[in-house]
Amino acid sequence: MHSKKRRPKNASAMKLVGALVARFREAAGLTQRELAERVRLHVETISSIEVGRRALKPDLARLMDRVLDTKGALETALDNLPEEHLYPVWAEQFMDIEREAIAISWYENQVLPGLLQTENYARAVFRCKVPIVTEEEINALVTARLERQEILRCQTPRTISFIVSEAVVRDRLGGAKVYTETLRHLRDCADLPGLSLQIMPLGRQAHAGLAGPFILLETHDHELLAYTETQRGGQLISDPDEVSVLSQKYAMLRTQALNQEETKGLLSQLLGEL
């Protein structure tokens, strides 16, 4: 369906590319903020790329080559990095669609949606993987997860809805400091344009999502798709009847969950209890 998305094999490769970006930026006499303004990114994104926490994507490499007048050096460096697939094909297909979707509806009852995770929360998630993965692999996975979050702050905001179990929000994955940071991040995300965040409270007598988490996506061509994941695999669903069933479930979940203002109130309450 989609071509496989490849990413740098290890953290040292990302650091090498990041160091090149920093060197070329300095040679052009630009600060990180000035470069960020010219390529229409947050200054934090430029900083993360330069220290190797975030991978430089091909489109951005080409843009930076033009802005910094580097004669294609960054694009060439990316093309010649050793690469591997971080994710299985079914997950990469989903992320390709997610990246371009005009609308996303996401229900989660075990862990925060990847698009809402902080760097430290994501790191805690990957450290829970069984079998255990190396710190180098965790760094690459965290970088890839943070890259996906750019769709939350793109120039043309998407319509993105999240429904998250209160149990997930109250869970202290990663420890007390990560928990506090996560709550603040969720409260900030709740105010983003085009984003709806609802918490499914504990103690409900009816619940439309007992069969587990799922994601609904609408493409630019207005094709409606769904994605579900299990312990050992995931599945993209295109059958209209199956997508319709999940759409009905999501519509019911929205009526059962706290509304957006109630959700913000709960997050503020949890922050106030710290």
Backbone torsions as a table, in degrees:
resi	resn	phi	psi	omega
1	MET	NA	-49.6	-179.2
2	HIS	-130.5	152.4	175.2
3	SER	-68.8	149.5	-178.6
4	LYS	-72.4	136.3	-179.8
5	LYS	-91.2	120.9	-179.6
6	ARG	-101.1	150.1	-178.3
7	ARG	-136.4	160.6	180.0
8	PRO	-53.5	142.4	-174.5
9	LYS	-71.7	-35.2	-176.5
10	ASN	-146.5	169.9	-176.7
11	ALA	-64.1	-33.3	-178.4
12	SER	-64.4	-33.3	177.8
13	ALA	-66.0	-42.3	178.8
14	MET	-66.5	-36.6	178.3
15	LYS	-66.4	-37.5	178.4
16	LEU	-61.9	-48.6	179.3
17	VAL	-63.9	-41.0	178.6
18	GLY	-61.2	-40.2	178.5
19	ALA	-64.6	-35.6	176.7
20	LEU	-64.9	-43.1	178.4
21	VAL	-58.9	-46.9	-179.4
22	ALA	-61.3	-43.6	-178.6
23	ARG	-64.3	-44.4	-179.6
24	PHE	-67.9	-38.2	178.7
25	ARG	-62.2	-46.2	-180.0
26	GLU	-64.0	-39.2	179.2
27	ALA	-64.1	-29.0	178.7
28	ALA	-84.3	-2.0	177.9
29	GLY	73.8	28.6	-178.3
30	LEU	-109.2	146.3	169.9
31	THR	-84.3	168.5	176.8
32	GLN	-59.5	-40.4	-179.5
33	ARG	-65.3	-39.9	179.7
34	GLU	-66.1	-39.7	177.4
35	LEU	-66.5	-41.4	179.4
36	ALA	-58.2	-41.4	-179.8
37	GLU	-65.7	-37.9	-177.0
38	ARG	-73.2	-28.5	179.6
39	VAL	-104.5	5.9	174.7
40	ARG	61.3	50.9	176.6
41	LEU	-130.2	166.5	172.7
42	HIS	-73.9	146.5	179.7
43	VAL	-61.6	-30.4	178.2
44	GLU	-63.6	-32.7	178.1
45	THR	-66.5	-43.6	178.0
46	ILE	-61.8	-44.1	179.3
47	SER	-59.8	-43.9	-179.2
48	SER	-64.1	-38.0	178.5
49	ILE	-66.0	-43.9	-175.1
50	GLU	-67.0	-29.6	179.0
51	VAL	-94.9	1.6	174.2
52	GLY	86.3	13.9	177.3
53	ARG	-83.6	-23.6	-177.4
54	ARG	-129.4	135.1	-177.9
55	ALA	-74.9	145.2	175.2
56	LEU	-84.7	122.5	-178.7
57	LYS	-84.8	153.3	-176.3
58	PRO	-55.3	-44.3	-179.3
59	ASP	-61.4	-41.2	179.7
60	LEU	-70.3	-35.9	177.7
61	ALA	-60.5	-42.9	179.4
62	ARG	-65.2	-40.0	178.8
63	LEU	-64.8	-43.6	179.0
64	MET	-64.9	-36.5	177.1
65	ASP	-58.8	-38.8	179.2
66	ARG	-72.1	-46.0	-177.2
67	VAL	-64.2	-40.2	-175.4
68	LEU	-94.6	-3.3	178.7
69	ASP	55.8	53.1	-176.4
70	THR	-102.8	13.1	172.9
71	LYS	56.3	36.7	176.4
72	GLY	80.7	12.2	-174.4
73	ALA	-64.1	-40.9	-178.1
74	LEU	-69.9	-42.3	177.5
75	GLU	-62.0	-40.4	178.2
76	THR	-64.1	-41.1	178.9
77	ALA	-61.2	-43.5	178.8
78	LEU	-63.3	-42.7	-177.8
79	ASP	-62.9	-22.7	-175.5
80	ASN	-108.4	10.9	175.3
81	LEU	-77.3	144.6	171.6
82	PRO	-66.3	137.5	-174.2
83	GLU	-130.8	159.3	172.0
84	GLU	-152.1	166.2	177.4
85	HIS	-89.7	124.2	177.0
86	LEU	-76.2	-30.6	-172.8
87	TYR	-122.2	154.9	172.0
88	PRO	-66.1	162.9	-173.2
89	VAL	-57.7	-42.1	-176.8
90	TRP	-62.5	-34.6	178.6
91	ALA	-73.7	-38.2	179.3
92	GLU	-66.3	-35.9	177.1
93	GLN	-62.8	-43.8	178.1
94	PHE	-60.7	-45.7	-176.7
95	MET	-67.7	-31.2	174.1
96	ASP	-63.0	-42.5	179.2
97	ILE	-70.3	-42.3	178.5
98	GLU	-56.2	-41.4	-176.5
99	ARG	-61.2	-32.9	-175.4
100	GLU	-105.4	-5.6	-175.0
101	ALA	-62.9	145.5	176.8
102	ILE	-93.0	-15.9	177.7
103	ALA	-148.7	136.9	-180.0
104	ILE	-134.5	132.8	174.2
105	SER	-125.9	123.6	-166.9
106	TRP	-132.9	120.7	175.3
107	TYR	-110.5	130.2	179.5
108	GLU	-134.1	138.9	178.0
109	ASN	-127.8	4.6	-178.9
110	GLN	-122.8	-33.1	-174.8
111	VAL	-152.5	155.7	178.0
112	LEU	-62.2	141.6	173.7
113	PRO	-53.0	142.6	-177.6
114	GLY	-55.4	-32.4	-178.9
115	LEU	-70.8	-14.0	-178.8
116	LEU	-108.5	1.8	-175.5
117	GLN	-82.3	139.6	169.9
118	THR	-76.7	168.4	177.9
119	GLU	-59.6	-43.7	-177.7
120	ASN	-71.2	-35.2	176.6
121	TYR	-65.9	-44.8	179.0
122	ALA	-60.2	-41.0	179.1
123	ARG	-61.9	-40.9	178.3
124	ALA	-64.1	-38.7	178.1
125	VAL	-60.7	-48.4	-176.4
126	PHE	-70.6	-25.2	176.2
127	ARG	-73.7	-12.9	176.9
128	CYS	-87.9	-5.1	-176.6
129	LYS	-62.2	142.4	174.9
130	VAL	-129.3	124.5	-2.3
131	PRO	-62.6	158.6	-179.0
132	ILE	-65.0	141.5	176.5
133	VAL	-109.0	159.4	-176.7
134	THR	-73.1	161.8	178.4
135	GLU	-62.8	-34.3	177.8
136	GLU	-64.0	-42.9	177.7
137	GLU	-65.7	-39.2	177.7
138	ILE	-60.7	-44.3	179.4
139	ASN	-58.5	-43.5	-179.7
140	ALA	-67.0	-40.4	179.6
141	LEU	-66.3	-41.4	178.3
142	VAL	-63.9	-43.6	178.8
143	THR	-58.9	-45.5	-179.8
144	ALA	-63.8	-38.5	-179.8
145	ARG	-66.5	-42.2	179.8
146	LEU	-66.2	-34.1	177.6
147	GLU	-59.7	-39.5	-178.3
148	ARG	-61.2	-27.6	-174.2
149	GLN	-73.3	-6.4	178.8
150	GLU	-61.2	-24.2	-178.9
151	ILE	-69.0	-17.4	178.4
152	LEU	-73.1	-22.1	-174.3
153	ARG	-127.1	26.9	179.6
154	CYS	-72.9	163.8	-174.5
155	GLN	-60.9	-36.7	175.0
156	THR	-105.1	98.2	-174.7
157	PRO	-57.7	138.4	174.3
158	ARG	-82.6	166.6	171.0
159	THR	-94.0	108.4	-174.2
160	ILE	-128.9	125.9	-179.0
161	SER	-120.7	134.3	175.9
162	PHE	-123.6	136.8	168.1
163	ILE	-123.4	120.9	-173.5
164	VAL	-127.3	134.9	177.9
165	SER	-60.9	141.3	176.7
166	GLU	-60.4	-30.8	178.7
167	ALA	-60.3	-37.2	178.3
168	VAL	-66.2	-42.6	-177.3
169	VAL	-67.4	-32.1	-179.1
170	ARG	-85.9	-14.8	-179.3
171	ASP	-65.2	142.9	-175.1
172	ARG	-105.9	46.7	-179.4
173	LEU	-59.0	124.8	-180.0
174	GLY	91.9	-8.7	177.6
175	GLY	104.9	176.4	-173.0
176	ALA	-62.1	-42.7	-177.5
177	LYS	-65.2	-42.7	178.8
178	VAL	-65.6	-38.1	179.1
179	TYR	-60.6	-47.1	179.3
180	THR	-61.9	-46.4	179.2
181	GLU	-60.4	-40.3	-178.4
182	THR	-66.1	-44.2	178.6
183	LEU	-60.4	-43.1	179.0
184	ARG	-64.0	-40.6	179.1
185	HIS	-63.5	-44.4	179.1
186	LEU	-62.9	-40.7	179.3
187	ARG	-63.8	-37.6	177.1
188	ASP	-68.0	-43.4	-179.1
189	CYS	-62.0	-32.5	-178.6
190	ALA	-61.7	-17.4	-179.8
191	ASP	-101.3	2.1	-178.6
192	LEU	-70.0	143.9	178.1
193	PRO	-61.1	135.4	176.0
194	GLY	78.8	-1.4	-176.6
195	LEU	-108.2	131.8	175.7
196	SER	-117.2	126.5	177.7
197	LEU	-122.0	122.7	178.0
198	GLN	-127.3	139.5	177.0
199	ILE	-103.4	131.8	173.3
200	MET	-85.6	109.1	-172.8
201	PRO	-72.5	155.4	174.4
202	LEU	-69.5	152.7	174.3
203	GLY	89.4	5.9	178.6
204	ARG	-66.9	143.0	178.2
205	GLN	-90.1	-10.8	175.8
206	ALA	-136.8	141.6	-174.6
207	HIS	-152.8	117.5	-176.3
208	ALA	-84.0	-4.7	-174.7
209	GLY	-111.9	27.4	-175.6
210	LEU	-66.9	-20.5	-178.9
211	ALA	-79.4	-6.1	175.2
212	GLY	119.8	174.5	-175.8
213	PRO	-71.4	157.3	176.0
214	PHE	-162.8	164.4	-178.3
215	ILE	-132.6	136.9	173.7
216	LEU	-109.9	139.8	-178.9
217	LEU	-134.8	142.4	173.2
218	GLU	-118.8	125.5	-177.5
219	THR	-85.8	172.8	177.9
220	HIS	-60.9	-27.3	178.2
221	ASP	-87.1	8.4	178.8
222	HIS	64.8	28.0	171.0
223	GLU	-81.9	134.5	-179.2
224	LEU	-100.8	124.6	-178.2
225	LEU	-128.5	165.2	175.1
226	ALA	-137.6	159.9	180.0
227	TYR	-140.3	132.4	175.5
228	THR	-130.1	152.7	-176.6
229	GLU	-135.4	141.6	176.6
230	THR	-118.1	-173.3	179.5
231	GLN	-59.1	-35.1	-171.7
232	ARG	-123.9	18.5	179.2
233	GLY	174.5	173.2	179.4
234	GLY	-139.3	165.5	-175.9
235	GLN	-144.9	127.5	169.8
236	LEU	-85.5	133.6	-175.8
237	ILE	-117.7	123.3	179.5
238	SER	-117.0	-12.1	179.7
239	ASP	-60.9	121.4	-175.5
240	PRO	-56.8	-37.3	-179.8
241	ASP	-65.3	-42.1	-179.9
242	GLU	-69.1	-40.8	177.8
243	VAL	-64.0	-38.0	179.1
244	SER	-61.7	-41.3	179.0
245	VAL	-60.2	-45.9	-179.7
246	LEU	-67.9	-34.4	177.1
247	SER	-64.0	-39.3	177.4
248	GLN	-65.0	-40.5	177.3
249	LYS	-60.8	-43.9	-177.3
250	TYR	-66.0	-40.6	178.6
251	ALA	-60.5	-40.5	178.7
252	MET	-68.2	-40.9	178.1
253	LEU	-58.9	-37.6	-178.6
254	ARG	-64.4	-31.7	178.2
255	THR	-78.7	-24.7	-177.2
256	GLN	-88.1	-24.6	-178.2
257	ALA	-81.2	165.2	171.7
258	LEU	-62.0	145.7	175.9
259	ASN	-74.4	-179.9	-172.9
260	GLN	-64.4	-41.7	-179.6
261	GLU	-68.4	-39.5	177.0
262	GLU	-64.5	-36.7	178.2
263	THR	-64.6	-45.7	177.4
264	LYS	-60.4	-38.4	178.6
265	GLY	-63.7	-41.4	178.8
266	LEU	-65.5	-42.8	179.1
267	LEU	-62.1	-42.5	178.2
268	SER	-64.5	-38.1	177.9
269	GLN	-63.7	-43.9	179.7
270	LEU	-64.2	-38.8	176.9
271	LEU	-65.0	-37.9	-179.8
272	GLY	-69.4	-20.0	-179.7
273	GLU	-84.4	-8.0	-176.9
274	LEU	-75.0	NA	NA
